[in-house]
Amino acid sequence: MHEARKHGQVAEAEEEEEEEEGGGNESDPDRKLKIMKTILLYFGVFDVGLCLMLIGPTLLDLGHLVSADTATMSIVVICRALGSIAGNFASGCLIGHVNPWFMSLLTKFIGASFVIIIPWCRSYLSLALCFVPWGFAIGLFDAIGNNMILIIWGRQNGPWMQGFYCVLSMGSLVAPLIAEPFLQEKPQNALTSGQIGISTPAEKSETQIVYVYLMTGIYMITAGVGFTCMFLLETPRMLLAKSKDNKKEEENAPDPLESVNRVFYGIFLTFLAVMYTAYCAAEASFGVYLLTFAVKYLNWNQQQAAMVTAALMGAFTAGRALGIPLVIVLRPSVIILVDLISMVSMLAILSAFVNVHDAVLWVCSIGFGFAMASFYGSGFSWVEHRIGVRTRVNAMILVASAVGELVGPSTVGPIMGTVGYNSFVYLILTFVVVALISFIALEVLSIKVNDGNSYEKLP
């Protein structure tokens, strides 16, 4: 009798697992609704990519409007990064307690308001104050969208998560192209000196970036309308599902992490945060300082250096697109390991042969872009396989990523200026090696963390 009961429990567990994985039992209308939600999230994350890269090409024009030099404007950029970190942190407290579609529509309408206001600012302080809530909206939606992909698709999230960050990269790639026709032409001496200078009201009217930010704001408002419709459609369904879930929890729903070793779990989260911080520090620093390295150390001209930077971003975007079918074939752990080893290999080759031929920088930059592409989304899929969907863990990853993007460039830049521009490759290599060591430690720790945990299903 005991064996029969045990066999029945195993059968029920297998049925539940098939339902969670979205197998053949899923009805066609449900799948269509999932795809519709995913497309809406893709539509929303595209403007996140726009916002992330829009500041770069328009920085000089914004500084021109508020009469600030580039050093002062860098502080404004930090304000947006701090807002993004705050948004990621807030997501850990809000997701699970507030309707995600409601939060999504709020981030779009609030973000759009500040995006439209930004080019009308005429003081450094007002511009900085607008950048903080703008960054907050970007960081919060990034966390919401990421979490919703995991919830919607469960263990089948791999290709959909890669697609989510591929669309974000596409937005980042398109942003400079949209901004370029509206940028003000600067005198060459202003660009080389790094000073934007004091402008008269007549001079300030020459820039047309107000149209760039207006178009971005209109796109965000359109996305907000889509999330409003989804909020009205999904709220009754979510309330009904929540009432059913509460009844199930009252019957028998123990926390799947009750059986784990809390010490190992804490160490696991620490290494996870270190891995993402190190990776994002490497990604951001390589993208920011590649042009500087090529010009200052290899004596390339700025046009040639700009082309290799564009090749890096193109490879990064193409790599994320190729990562969509890749995650169907390979496990997340394999993809992450291959990515990290490839990054280390590209940087090792670059450090050894960068002075031999110009083609070395081209090949290694493109290879590094491809290697970086599938890491970020695969990391979330790997975590979901190891410990399930954990809102606060996802928020912690996003905060660690934002910290890495902030700390990496602010650390690499001064060291390059002090030690020498040849230190660029070695600093990036150090970040990637730290991420690789952290991942190996995570693979070992996940065995300890999941001892007796039903969430561990990978071989």
Secondary structure, DSSP 8 states (H G I E B T S, - for coil): -HHHHHHHHHHHHHHHHHHHTT-TTS-HHHHHHHHHHHHHHHHHHHHHHHHHHHHHHHHHHHHHHHT--HHHHHHHHHHHHHHHHHHHHHHHHHBTTB-HHHHHHHHHHHHHHHHHHGGG--SHHHHHHHHHHHHHHHHHHHHHHHHHHHHHHGGGHHHHHHHHHHHHHHHHHHHHHHHGGG-----HHHHHHT------HHHHTT--HHHHHHHHHHHHHHHHHHHHHHHHHHHHHHHHHHHHHHHHHHHH---TTTTS-HHHHHHHHHHHHHHHHHHHHHHHHHHHHHHHHHHHTS---HHHHHHHHHHHHHHHHHHHHHHHHHHHHS-HHHHHHHHHHHHHHHHHHHHHHTTT-HHHHHHHHHHHHHHHHTHHHHHHHHHHHHH---HHHHHHHHHHHHHHHHHHHHHHHHHHHHH-TTHHHHHHHHHHHHHHHHHHHHHHHHHHHTTT-TT----
